[in-house]
Amino acid sequence: MPYTPPLRDFAFILDQVVGFDQVRESDRFGDATPDTVQAILSEGGRLCAEVIAPLRRPGDVTPTRLENGAVVSPPGYADGFRALADGGWIGMAAAPEFGGMGMPQTVSTAFYEMMASACLSLQMNPLLTQGQIEALEHHASDEIKALYLPKLISGEWSGTMNLTEPQAGTDLAALRSKAEAQADGSYNISGQKIYISWGDCDFTENVCHLVLARLPDAPAGSKGISLFLVPKVIPNPDGSLGQPNRLRVVSLEHKLGIHGSPTCVMEYEGATGWLVGAPHKGLAAMFTMMNNARVGVGVQGIGVAEGAYQHALAYAQDRKQGPTPKGTTAIIDHPDIRRQLAIMRAEVFAARAIAMANCVAIDMATATGGADWPARAGFLTPITKAHGTELGITVSDMGIQIHGGMGFIEETGAAQFLRDVRVTAIYEGTNAIQALDLVGRKLGDGGKAAFALLDEMSATAAASEMGAPVADAVQALRAATEWMLEQDMQGRAAGATAYLRAFARVLGADMHLRAAASEDATRKALARVYIDHLLPEHAAHLAAMRADPAAYMDLAPEGMTA
């Protein structure tokens, strides 16, 4: 079905909900004027609707395959990617000195959300490259920047990140890949990596891998990990391609969804690589890319939710099954169908606004260097990732339900949204890892960032005619935050997921109250849907947060069998 970019929502959120004016008024991002941003997103939306969206279904039914050790992408992917590269979309947020647009991440993220709606499998390729660009900008030597960044930004080369190994998933301290220094300043990299998205590509000249490995003198644990840039083809100093490197794709994973995106098992056999950042400090460098990716993955969930919502809405308007209370036969006029669609719409708006607020904080941190903005961005990142991806799953599932029996039939396309988005709650750190990060590192400031958000939400609720339930929820969340700060890490861990979900619910209500202040009747109606039907969930989450974990921790394995 056709995809319609939600340009009005983006414009409304940027102008009236998340304070993007602060970004455009900064010296760093003064070029991001309203007219410029509108033009960029309008053209980006047209590209996603007309060029990228038609690739979603073909990539699902004609998956990426491995032939003679090389990846062959689905029909049309090469042309779609070339349209992205030729339009400069890959380097939207990259430094102009290397060929990027220098746009705020907020604008770049809005475009990537539209692309995720259109075709998630293809979107993953430039999203990973964008993350690698940011990691190299922050941590690579000047020589590496000069050689690699222009090629990555132009789309001539693509980028990946290689963390996971068969024995080392979340526990990166267990990784075994090795790096040995060579006389010319390079390193030999050996080891195997799994779950490498777009580990090979047939529409870029080169694939550049950021690989975590250990030096011979590395201390044990996560403090002994270094980061290396390992290209598929070793470039010459002038940027032309030289000899193939000693790496290969062993196999492709057979996945539930995102069939158009190759998930590779990679083997490095004394491959040549170059150190990025300081020795043994690889995780700090890699987390620059990973934090970028966590926001991006949360937005993938939101983008897929938007696509699933549009798909379900079109079906509900067209499908006749009645009569309905309104005297029509279209199923959209059945109360439960209307309820589900309204909830889907309200959910997507709230999550999109949270993600945009996160990106505004990232951009303001870049523009001002102020200490409060990085803390806010850091606090919102695990919420954006976990809530955005879980929303994508929930909304996609509701989309199938609205289709009824036809939703279970692959030809309608409704099921693909759910199959594709399901992995987003897993990669770039499972959502449980996001929750642990929130109650651990992100509350490590004594709750300063959390309480600052809570204070702002209280003010929003006090100024709104429909703010009373939100004010009560904010107070409950404040008490929960104080409770969480009193717990040791084991206590925090037990309630982490419930706390994150509660915080996301209340944040979403705050975003809807801000939108309702516009006097737009639709915005007020959506806010009422969210406050009446979704906000009450926060109370259940906070009750679960405080519940004694002994009920399940003391349950012996034999007690878990039927």
C-alpha positions as a printed NumPy array, in Angstrom:
array([[  0.   ,   0.   ,   0.   ],
       [  1.15 ,   3.617,  -0.425],
       [  3.054,   5.331,   2.392],
       [  2.232,   8.918,   3.352],
       [  5.022,  10.762,   5.212],
       [  3.692,  12.311,   8.469],
       [  5.106,  15.734,   7.629],
       [  2.439,  17.682,   9.52 ],
       [  3.181,  15.729,  12.685],
       [  6.894,  16.392,  12.403],
       [  6.36 ,  20.104,  11.813],
       [  3.9  ,  20.347,  14.707],
       [  6.144,  18.446,  17.136],
       [  9.234,  20.461,  16.223],
       [  7.482,  23.815,  16.385],
       [  5.076,  23.372,  19.308],
       [  6.052,  20.392,  21.455],
       [  9.804,  19.782,  21.843],
       [ 11.321,  23.253,  21.559],
       [ 13.305,  22.807,  18.35 ],
       [ 13.533,  26.6  ,  18.13 ],
       [ 16.375,  26.365,  20.689],
       [ 18.358,  24.292,  18.217],
       [ 17.814,  26.507,  15.194],
       [ 18.64 ,  29.62 ,  17.225],
       [ 22.059,  28.242,  18.215],
       [ 25.197,  29.293,  16.354],
       [ 25.944,  25.674,  15.478],
       [ 22.655,  24.962,  13.723],
       [ 21.578,  28.361,  12.491],
       [ 21.122,  26.962,   8.977],
       [ 18.238,  24.767,  10.172],
       [ 15.626,  27.425,   9.463],
       [ 11.943,  26.484,   9.31 ],
       [ 11.936,  26.731,   5.506],
       [ 15.1  ,  24.643,   5.184],
       [ 13.866,  21.913,   7.513],
       [ 10.485,  21.826,   5.795],
       [ 12.141,  21.524,   2.386],
       [ 14.468,  18.758,   3.572],
       [ 11.739,  16.676,   5.187],
       [  9.315,  17.215,   2.3  ],
       [ 11.856,  15.992,  -0.232],
       [ 12.954,  13.183,   2.072],
       [  9.346,  12.143,   2.539],
       [  8.78 ,  12.135,  -1.22 ],
       [ 11.853,   9.91 ,  -1.671],
       [ 10.651,   7.495,   1.   ],
       [  7.13 ,   7.33 ,  -0.417],
       [  8.011,   7.036,  -4.087],
       [ 11.353,   5.208,  -4.148],
       [ 11.906,   3.367,  -0.853],
       [  8.41 ,   2.186,   0.137],
       [  7.943,   0.088,  -3.043],
       [ 10.971,  -1.976,  -1.937],
       [  9.459,  -3.143,   1.365],
       [  7.481,  -6.093,   0.046],
       [  9.995,  -7.286,  -2.602],
       [ 12.724,  -7.404,   0.044],
       [ 10.513,  -9.65 ,   2.168],
       [  9.573, -12.165,  -0.516],
       [ 12.969, -12.133,  -2.29 ],
       [ 15.413, -12.097,   0.62 ],
       [ 19.077, -11.267,   0.545],
       [ 21.112, -14.354,  -0.302],
       [ 24.749, -15.473,  -0.233],
       [ 26.315, -16.557,  -3.526],
       [ 29.963, -17.593,  -3.749],
       [ 30.697, -15.825,  -0.476],
       [ 29.117, -12.526,  -1.521],
       [ 25.785, -10.973,  -0.562],
       [ 23.191, -10.439,  -3.292],
       [ 20.588,  -7.873,  -2.23 ],
       [ 16.882,  -7.919,  -3.171],
       [ 15.668,  -6.424,  -6.449],
       [ 15.63 ,  -2.645,  -6.442],
       [ 17.745,  -2.161,  -3.322],
       [ 20.761,  -0.923,  -5.274],
       [ 18.706,   1.73 ,  -7.066],
       [ 17.025,   2.751,  -3.817],
       [ 20.328,   3.095,  -2.026],
       [ 21.831,   5.055,  -4.894],
       [ 18.944,   7.533,  -4.697],
       [ 19.729,   7.986,  -0.99 ],
       [ 23.434,   8.443,  -1.601],
       [ 23.091,  10.764,  -4.584],
       [ 20.696,  12.967,  -2.624],
       [ 23.158,  13.379,   0.25 ],
       [ 20.805,  11.737,   2.748],
       [ 23.434,   9.516,   4.361],
       [ 25.521,  12.452,   5.546],
       [ 22.72 ,  14.74 ,   6.736],
       [ 24.185,  15.167,  10.227],
       [ 27.838,  14.707,   9.232],
       [ 30.463,  17.453,   9.278],
       [ 30.46 ,  19.682,   6.176],
       [ 34.266,  19.527,   5.997],
       [ 33.946,  15.905,   4.887],
       [ 30.923,  16.405,   2.636],
       [ 28.038,  16.251,   5.119],
       [ 25.1  ,  18.645,   5.469],
       [ 25.807,  19.489,   9.119],
       [ 22.095,  19.312,   9.936],
       [ 20.847,  18.685,  13.495],
       [ 20.335,  15.067,  14.48 ],
       [ 16.681,  15.94 ,  15.103],
       [ 16.184,  16.541,  11.375],
       [ 18.224,  13.512,  10.365],
       [ 16.257,  11.309,  12.75 ],
       [ 12.931,  12.477,  11.356],
       [ 14.081,  11.41 ,   7.903],
       [ 15.285,   8.037,   9.146],
       [ 11.931,   7.443,  10.817],
       [ 10.202,   7.946,   7.483],
       [ 12.637,   5.576,   5.837],
       [ 11.986,   2.94 ,   8.518],
       [  8.265,   3.209,   7.769],
       [  8.979,   2.784,   4.082],
       [ 11.468,  -0.12 ,   4.193],
       [ 13.172,  -1.069,   7.443],
       [ 15.547,  -3.608,   5.87 ],
       [ 17.139,  -1.067,   3.546],
       [ 17.054,   1.72 ,   6.153],
       [ 19.369,  -0.279,   8.386],
       [ 22.269,   0.112,   5.955],
       [ 22.602,   3.926,   5.96 ],
       [ 21.622,   4.08 ,   9.643],
       [ 24.645,   1.934,  10.546],
       [ 26.85 ,   4.036,   8.288],
       [ 25.598,   7.204,   9.963],
       [ 26.54 ,   5.748,  13.347],
       [ 30.004,   4.82 ,  12.123],
       [ 30.485,   8.322,  10.76 ],
       [ 29.75 ,   9.773,  14.192],
       [ 32.104,   7.329,  15.928],
       [ 34.951,   8.177,  13.545],
       [ 34.295,  11.911,  13.856],
       [ 34.723,  11.644,  17.631],
       [ 37.481,   9.054,  18.006],
       [ 39.46 ,   8.364,  14.814],
       [ 42.8  ,   9.845,  13.833],
       [ 42.904,  12.69 ,  11.33 ],
       [ 44.313,  10.303,   8.715],
       [ 41.414,   7.867,   9.111],
       [ 38.874,  10.697,   9.051],
       [ 40.316,  12.153,   5.856],
       [ 40.37 ,   8.787,   4.095],
       [ 37.12 ,   7.19 ,   5.262],
       [ 34.608,   9.912,   6.118],
       [ 34.142,  11.361,   2.608],
       [ 33.548,   7.866,   1.216],
       [ 31.084,   6.916,   3.943],
       [ 29.21 ,  10.212,   3.693],
       [ 28.933,   9.956,  -0.09 ],
       [ 27.592,   6.408,   0.099],
       [ 30.473,   5.002,  -1.922],
       [ 31.343,   2.909,   1.147],
       [ 29.083,   1.603,   3.931],
       [ 29.75 ,   0.931,   7.612],
       [ 28.921,  -1.724,  10.201],
       [ 29.668,  -2.496,  13.83 ],
       [ 30.971,  -5.873,  14.997],
       [ 30.44 ,  -6.584,  18.696],
       [ 28.743,  -9.917,  19.305],
       [ 30.535, -13.278,  19.267],
       [ 29.037, -16.756,  19.737],
       [ 30.074, -16.813,  23.4  ],
       [ 29.802, -13.059,  24.028],
       [ 26.442, -11.382,  23.571],
       [ 25.575,  -8.707,  26.091],
       [ 28.647,  -9.725,  28.096],
       [ 31.268,  -8.147,  25.86 ],
       [ 33.906,  -8.852,  28.493],
       [ 33.854, -12.44 ,  27.196],
       [ 34.871, -11.613,  23.634],
       [ 37.914, -13.43 ,  22.196],
       [ 38.761, -11.674,  18.931],
       [ 42.447, -10.753,  18.856],
       [ 44.507,  -7.902,  17.447],
       [ 48.276,  -7.891,  16.925],
       [ 50.293,  -4.784,  16.088],
       [ 52.254,  -4.692,  12.821],
       [ 55.396,  -2.741,  11.985],
       [ 53.522,  -0.342,   9.661],
       [ 51.141,   0.799,  12.397],
       [ 48.261,  -1.449,  11.343],
       [ 46.939,  -4.485,  13.209],
       [ 46.088,  -8.06 ,  12.291],
       [ 42.554,  -8.89 ,  13.428],
       [ 41.363, -12.474,  13.947],
       [ 38.07 , -13.786,  15.289],
       [ 34.436, -14.477,  14.513],
       [ 31.498, -12.106,  14.894],
       [ 27.79 , -12.909,  14.647],
       [ 24.586, -10.941,  14.014],
       [ 26.369,  -8.387,  11.828],
       [ 23.717,  -6.415,   9.966],
       [ 24.737,  -5.572,   6.411],
       [ 28.106,  -7.308,   6.981],
       [ 28.404,  -7.395,   3.202],
       [ 26.812,  -5.274,   0.516],
       [ 26.653,  -5.393,  -3.279],
       [ 25.749,  -1.749,  -3.896],
       [ 28.7  ,  -0.017,  -2.209],
       [ 32.319,  -0.321,  -3.302],
       [ 33.574,  -1.12 ,   0.179],
       [ 32.207,  -2.206,   3.551],
       [ 33.991,  -0.781,   6.595],
       [ 33.706,  -2.744,   9.832],
       [ 34.23 ,  -1.356,  13.311],
       [ 35.47 ,  -4.423,  15.206],
       [ 36.039,  -4.948,  18.928],
       [ 39.11 ,  -7.071,  19.71 ],
       [ 41.803,  -7.575,  22.351],
       [ 45.458,  -6.626,  22.169],
       [ 47.995,  -9.123,  23.58 ],
       [ 48.636,  -6.989,  26.669],
       [ 44.96 ,  -6.265,  27.29 ],
       [ 43.671,  -6.558,  30.856],
       [ 40.845,  -8.994,  31.431],
       [ 37.249,  -7.897,  31.19 ],
       [ 35.623,  -5.003,  29.412],
       [ 38.52 ,  -2.65 ,  30.21 ],
       [ 40.755,  -4.632,  27.855],
       [ 38.806,  -4.129,  24.636],
       [ 40.035,  -2.016,  21.718],
       [ 38.263,  -0.816,  18.58 ],
       [ 39.549,  -1.296,  15.034],
       [ 38.446,  -0.173,  11.594],
       [ 38.67 ,  -3.15 ,   9.248],
       [ 37.637,  -2.575,   5.606],
       [ 36.48 ,  -5.296,   3.23 ],
       [ 38.918,  -3.897,   0.663],
       [ 42.074,  -2.142,   1.851],
       [ 42.096,   1.389,   0.431],
       [ 45.113,   3.076,  -1.056],
       [ 46.204,   6.419,   0.449],
       [ 44.36 ,   8.285,  -2.323],
       [ 41.073,   6.528,  -1.504],
       [ 41.143,   4.149,  -4.451],
       [ 40.614,   0.473,  -3.693],
       [ 43.565,  -1.856,  -3.234],
       [ 43.74 ,  -5.477,  -2.166],
       [ 40.849,  -7.504,  -0.697],
       [ 41.199,  -7.901,   3.063],
       [ 41.363, -11.231,   4.888],
       [ 37.746, -11.411,   5.995],
       [ 34.675, -13.226,   4.75 ],
       [ 30.977, -13.809,   5.273],
       [ 30.606, -17.354,   6.61 ],
       [ 26.809, -17.482,   6.407],
       [ 23.585, -15.47 ,   6.617],
       [ 21.092, -15.916,   9.426],
       [ 17.537, -17.05 ,   8.573],
       [ 15.358, -14.575,  10.432],
       [ 11.761, -13.94 ,  11.457],
       [ 11.738, -10.649,   9.549],
       [ 13.884,  -7.944,   7.914],
       [ 14.612, -10.484,   5.186],
       [ 16.036,  -7.848,   2.886],
       [ 18.812,  -7.035,   5.381],
       [ 21.661,  -9.585,   5.507],
       [ 22.584, -10.613,   9.055],
       [ 26.04 , -12.096,   8.682],
       [ 28.433, -14.38 ,  10.494],
       [ 31.803, -12.706,   9.863],
       [ 35.214, -14.364,   9.991],
       [ 38.416, -12.309,  10.338],
       [ 41.56 , -14.269,   9.483],
       [ 44.497, -11.963,  10.12 ],
       [ 42.625,  -9.091,   8.478],
       [ 44.305,  -5.685,   8.365],
       [ 42.768,  -3.024,  10.584],
       [ 43.575,   0.299,  12.197],
       [ 43.084,   1.351,  15.805],
       [ 40.267,   3.812,  16.498],
       [ 40.73 ,   5.695,  19.754],
       [ 43.126,   4.677,  22.494],
       [ 44.218,   1.077,  23.19 ],
       [ 41.899,  -0.746,  25.621],
       [ 39.328,   2.072,  25.324],
       [ 37.302,   0.528,  22.544],
       [ 34.013,   0.346,  24.382],
       [ 33.952,   4.089,  24.975],
       [ 34.488,   4.685,  21.262],
       [ 32.009,   2.023,  20.2  ],
       [ 29.367,   3.407,  22.541],
       [ 29.39 ,   6.641,  20.558],
       [ 28.074,   4.605,  17.663],
       [ 25.867,   2.456,  19.879],
       [ 24.16 ,   5.408,  21.59 ],
       [ 23.472,   6.869,  18.165],
       [ 22.103,   3.482,  17.127],
       [ 19.922,   3.141,  20.246],
       [ 18.067,   6.327,  19.416],
       [ 17.927,   5.19 ,  15.808],
       [ 16.525,   1.786,  16.723],
       [ 13.846,   3.334,  18.936],
       [ 12.884,   5.456,  15.949],
       [ 12.826,   2.337,  13.775],
       [ 10.12 ,   1.01 ,  16.068],
       [  8.165,   4.245,  15.765],
       [  8.577,   4.262,  11.989],
       [  7.299,   0.716,  11.61 ],
       [  4.397,   1.566,  13.938],
       [  3.489,   4.477,  11.654],
       [  3.57 ,   2.178,   8.633],
       [  1.448,  -0.452,  10.379],
       [ -1.029,   2.215,  11.48 ],
       [ -1.414,   3.616,   7.979],
       [ -1.866,   0.097,   6.613],
       [ -4.565,  -0.715,   9.189],
       [ -6.337,   2.625,   8.751],
       [ -6.603,   2.17 ,   4.994],
       [ -7.96 ,  -1.343,   5.442],
       [-10.494,  -0.259,   8.06 ],
       [-11.775,   2.492,   5.789],
       [-12.15 ,   0.114,   2.852],
       [-13.338,  -3.114,   4.51 ],
       [-17.142,  -3.465,   4.649],
       [-18.511,  -5.538,   7.526],
       [-21.575,  -4.188,   9.216],
       [-23.846,  -2.622,  10.032],
       [-22.124,  -0.273,  12.45 ],
       [-23.604,   2.009,  15.136],
       [-23.127,   4.898,  12.709],
       [-25.267,   3.188,  10.097],
       [-22.356,   2.502,   7.765],
       [-20.664,  -0.764,   6.817],
       [-16.979,   0.211,   6.919],
       [-15.346,  -1.456,   9.914],
       [-13.722,   1.816,  10.988],
       [-17.124,   2.758,  12.417],
       [-17.22 ,  -0.223,  14.783],
       [-16.341,   1.074,  18.282],
       [-13.552,  -1.39 ,  18.968],
       [-11.868,  -0.788,  15.614],
       [-12.111,   2.979,  16.154],
       [-10.705,   2.502,  19.678],
       [ -7.714,   0.553,  18.41 ],
       [ -6.955,   3.014,  15.637],
       [ -7.202,   5.976,  18.037],
       [ -4.836,   4.26 ,  20.478],
       [ -2.381,   3.466,  17.676],
       [ -2.416,   7.107,  16.561],
       [ -2.007,   8.439,  20.102],
       [  0.801,   5.983,  20.852],
       [  2.782,   6.871,  17.733],
       [  2.475,  10.599,  18.366],
       [  3.668,  10.309,  21.97 ],
       [  6.634,   8.082,  21.122],
       [  7.62 ,  10.281,  18.182],
       [  7.576,  13.36 ,  20.419],
       [  9.709,  11.612,  23.064],
       [ 12.26 ,  10.668,  20.394],
       [ 12.302,  14.191,  18.976],
       [ 12.786,  15.631,  22.493],
       [ 15.695,  13.251,  22.92 ],
       [ 17.258,  14.453,  19.676],
       [ 16.76 ,  18.109,  20.631],
       [ 18.729,  17.397,  23.82 ],
       [ 21.485,  15.736,  21.77 ],
       [ 21.638,  18.701,  19.405],
       [ 21.674,  21.208,  22.258],
       [ 24.507,  19.294,  23.915],
       [ 26.439,  19.571,  20.645],
       [ 25.554,  23.227,  20.152],
       [ 26.168,  24.503,  23.68 ],
       [ 28.409,  22.042,  25.507],
       [ 26.235,  22.595,  28.577],
       [ 26.301,  19.856,  31.206],
       [ 22.534,  19.509,  31.59 ],
       [ 21.801,  18.671,  27.941],
       [ 24.006,  15.539,  27.741],
       [ 22.437,  14.293,  30.975],
       [ 18.949,  14.804,  29.566],
       [ 19.872,  13.127,  26.288],
       [ 21.417,  10.231,  28.186],
       [ 18.344,   9.779,  30.36 ],
       [ 15.947,   9.85 ,  27.422],
       [ 17.97 ,   7.466,  25.219],
       [ 17.047,   4.166,  26.933],
       [ 13.422,   5.327,  27.125],
       [ 13.389,   6.196,  23.421],
       [ 14.905,   2.84 ,  22.505],
       [ 12.829,   0.586,  24.753],
       [  9.508,   2.39 ,  24.487],
       [  9.833,   3.068,  20.758],
       [ 10.517,  -0.567,  19.925],
       [  7.86 ,  -2.008,  22.237],
       [  5.386,   0.458,  20.758],
       [  6.364,  -0.767,  17.289],
       [  5.568,  -4.344,  18.306],
       [  2.285,  -3.445,  20.008],
       [  0.99 ,  -1.229,  17.216],
       [  1.998,  -3.701,  14.509],
       [  0.181,  -6.442,  16.4  ],
       [ -2.946,  -4.261,  16.654],
       [ -2.688,  -3.687,  12.92 ],
       [ -2.979,  -7.429,  12.328],
       [ -5.986,  -7.577,  14.653],
       [ -7.757,  -4.802,  12.751],
       [ -7.272,  -6.783,   9.533],
       [ -8.973,  -9.761,  11.2  ],
       [ -8.33 , -13.036,   9.41 ],
       [ -6.727, -11.19 ,   6.503],
       [ -4.048,  -9.926,   8.858],
       [ -2.804, -13.48 ,   9.225],
       [ -2.458, -13.812,   5.461],
       [  0.972, -12.726,   4.26 ],
       [ -0.281, -11.265,   0.997],
       [ -2.009,  -8.387,   2.801],
       [  1.363,  -7.201,   4.149],
       [  0.097,  -6.585,   7.685],
       [  2.158,  -9.357,   9.263],
       [  5.442,  -8.108,   7.802],
       [  5.39 ,  -5.037,  10.014],
       [  5.308,  -7.212,  13.134],
       [  7.896,  -9.683,  11.837],
       [ 10.263,  -6.885,  10.839],
       [  9.98 ,  -4.808,  14.006],
       [ 10.227,  -7.654,  16.517],
       [ 14.032,  -7.688,  16.513],
       [ 14.303,  -4.013,  17.432],
       [ 13.501,  -4.82 ,  21.07 ],
       [ 16.532,  -7.124,  21.04 ],
       [ 19.401,  -5.547,  19.143],
       [ 21.565,  -2.613,  20.282],
       [ 21.002,  -3.853,  23.821],
       [ 17.793,  -5.647,  24.77 ],
       [ 15.119,  -3.526,  26.346],
       [ 15.952,  -5.016,  29.739],
       [ 19.492,  -3.678,  29.257],
       [ 18.007,  -0.254,  28.501],
       [ 16.039,  -0.401,  31.752],
       [ 19.137,  -1.366,  33.737],
       [ 21.017,   1.522,  32.133],
       [ 18.208,   3.894,  33.11 ],
       [ 18.121,   2.937,  36.794],
       [ 21.899,   2.488,  37.   ],
       [ 24.039,   4.939,  35.048],
       [ 21.255,   7.394,  34.294],
       [ 20.107,   7.697,  37.908],
       [ 23.738,   7.863,  38.953],
       [ 23.487,  11.638,  39.195],
       [ 21.212,  11.266,  42.203],
       [ 18.18 ,  11.648,  39.986],
       [ 19.018,  15.172,  38.831],
       [ 18.09 ,  14.574,  35.183],
       [ 14.96 ,  12.647,  36.144],
       [ 13.739,  15.301,  38.574],
       [ 14.357,  18.061,  36.031],
       [ 12.017,  16.27 ,  33.619],
       [  9.494,  15.676,  36.39 ],
       [  9.509,  19.361,  37.304],
       [  8.78 ,  20.314,  33.7  ],
       [  5.989,  17.746,  33.465],
       [  4.43 ,  19.109,  36.643],
       [  4.428,  22.604,  35.169],
       [  2.845,  21.368,  31.924],
       [  0.108,  19.537,  33.835],
       [ -0.608,  22.544,  36.055],
       [ -1.119,  24.751,  33.011],
       [ -3.526,  22.382,  31.244],
       [ -7.271,  22.115,  31.686],
       [ -6.984,  18.349,  31.3  ],
       [ -3.802,  18.061,  33.356],
       [ -5.126,  16.758,  36.709],
       [ -4.608,  13.025,  35.986],
       [ -1.184,  13.775,  34.556],
       [ -0.223,  15.812,  37.607],
       [ -1.164,  12.862,  39.824],
       [  0.868,  10.513,  37.631],
       [  3.9  ,  12.802,  37.781],
       [  3.724,  12.841,  41.569],
       [  3.52 ,   9.06 ,  41.656],
       [  6.509,   8.844,  39.313],
       [  8.456,  11.294,  41.486],
       [  7.833,   9.101,  44.523],
       [  8.854,   6.05 ,  42.517],
       [ 12.095,   7.77 ,  41.477],
       [ 12.866,   8.598,  45.099],
       [ 12.128,   4.97 ,  46.025],
       [ 14.401,   3.705,  43.263],
       [ 17.264,   5.902,  44.467],
       [ 16.989,   4.325,  47.926],
       [ 17.512,   0.776,  46.561],
       [ 20.761,  -1.059,  46.028],
       [ 21.518,  -2.175,  42.475],
       [ 19.834,  -5.53 ,  42.963],
       [ 16.666,  -3.796,  44.066],
       [ 16.856,  -1.354,  41.188],
       [ 17.386,  -4.166,  38.703],
       [ 14.254,  -5.99 ,  39.817],
       [ 12.041,  -2.973,  39.174],
       [ 13.943,  -1.482,  36.234],
       [ 11.7  ,  -2.513,  33.35 ],
       [  8.529,  -1.476,  35.162],
       [ 10.082,   1.894,  36.065],
       [ 11.098,   2.598,  32.462],
       [  7.634,   1.73 ,  31.192],
       [  5.99 ,   3.953,  33.772],
       [  8.292,   6.856,  32.925],
       [  7.547,   6.454,  29.226],
       [  3.802,   6.439,  29.878],
       [  3.941,   9.677,  31.848],
       [  6.292,  11.334,  29.372],
       [  3.851,  10.463,  26.602],
       [  1.031,  12.151,  28.508],
       [  3.184,  15.244,  28.941],
       [  3.806,  15.377,  25.188],
       [  0.081,  15.134,  24.502],
       [ -0.701,  17.931,  26.963],
       [  1.802,  20.156,  25.182],
       [  0.126,  19.318,  21.891],
       [ -3.348,  19.969,  23.303],
       [ -2.317,  23.507,  24.249],
       [ -2.48 ,  24.384,  20.534],
       [ -6.308,  24.532,  20.624],
       [ -6.405,  22.097,  17.691],
       [ -9.462,  19.88 ,  18.274],
       [ -7.734,  16.778,  16.928],
       [ -4.756,  17.274,  19.239],
       [ -7.089,  17.632,  22.209],
       [ -8.991,  14.487,  21.234],
       [ -5.779,  12.478,  20.901],
       [ -4.571,  13.759,  24.263],
       [ -7.834,  12.597,  25.829],
       [ -7.441,   9.16 ,  24.235],
       [ -3.941,   8.842,  25.65 ],
       [ -4.78 ,  10.158,  29.128],
       [ -7.947,   8.076,  29.485],
       [ -6.829,   4.817,  27.897],
       [ -3.029,   4.622,  28.224],
       [ -1.796,   6.807,  31.087],
       [ -3.503,   4.618,  33.752],
       [ -1.031,   1.859,  32.903],
       [  1.658,   3.788,  34.778],
       [  0.062,   2.831,  38.11 ],
       [  0.269,  -0.877,  37.315],
       [  3.918,  -0.507,  36.259],
       [  4.807,   1.326,  39.485],
       [  3.075,  -1.332,  41.569],
       [  5.059,  -4.009,  39.76 ],
       [  8.256,  -1.984,  40.278],
       [  7.84 ,  -2.21 ,  44.05 ],
       [  6.754,  -5.856,  44.097],
       [  9.014,  -8.324,  45.896],
       [ 11.071, -10.212,  43.257],
       [ 11.31 , -13.232,  45.579],
       [  8.116, -14.602,  44.032],
       [  9.988, -15.452,  40.838],
       [ 13.605, -15.51 ,  42.025],
       [ 12.798, -18.183,  44.604],
       [ 10.878, -20.266,  42.086],
       [ 13.057, -23.307,  41.466],
       [ 13.62 , -24.452,  37.86 ],
       [ 11.663, -27.629,  38.527],
       [  8.737, -25.439,  39.557],
       [  8.682, -23.875,  36.103],
       [  7.754, -27.097,  34.34 ],
       [  4.153, -28.131,  33.795]])
